[in-house]
Amino acid sequence: MLAPEDEALAGALAASDEAGLPQIAVAASQGKLLQLLARIHGARSILEIGTLGGYSTIWLARALPEGGRLISLEYNPENADVARGSLARAGLDKVAEVRTGAALDTLPVLEAEGAGPFDLFFFDADKVNNPRYVEWALKLGRPGSVVVVDNVVRGGAVLDADSDDPAVRGTRELFELVAREPRLDATVLQTVGVKGYDGLLVARVVS
């Protein structure tokens, strides 16, 4: 009732399914949360890592005011093509740009271009590199920038200090980095819904 999907959002999911993309896009309620966070914050520039089929990208891009911009980084060229098509059908291809390649290769390019500062970051890609992405948020953000990282509870597996799961280990390293980083003020929201038991890290750059 509170996060209804329209033709563009449903179409993005359908296009992803037709292309054989994994069904790992954010839930509608999480997409709406991202949109609300961006609007509450008054974000004019957003950086997303992990486009997949563009579903979360549409939610975020719709939060931008006139003149706002979103850059989304996607490793897989096929995923990026699906996302570009969905963004075009949603009328957002002039607002949101999808760049292809490994994010850790693309982020220095953004820095060299002077693409920042970004007001909001959303990271929903390979969990092993989340600590590195947050470090880049500090480079490409500003005091007041908001950082959101998805899938940080992992069904409770993140509690296992002896886990050999790379995603769990990367997430635990993320928590350790954020906890000791004086430039970040953060919390974790646990979520239970259509995507199961997981959670989001939400941080604010304070300096």
Salt bridges, closest charged atoms under 4 A:
ASP6 OD2 - ARG62 NH1 2.75
ASP81 OD1 - ARG84 NH1 3.07
ASP93 OD2 - LYS94 NZ 3.51
GLU97 OE2 - ARG99 NE 2.80
GLU113 OE1 - ARG99 NH2 2.94
ASP119 OD1 - ARG142 NE 2.89
ASP124 OD1 - LYS127 NZ 3.06
GLU135 OE1 - ARG132 NE 2.95
GLU173 OE2 - ARG132 NH2 3.02
GLU181 OE2 - ARG183 NE 2.82
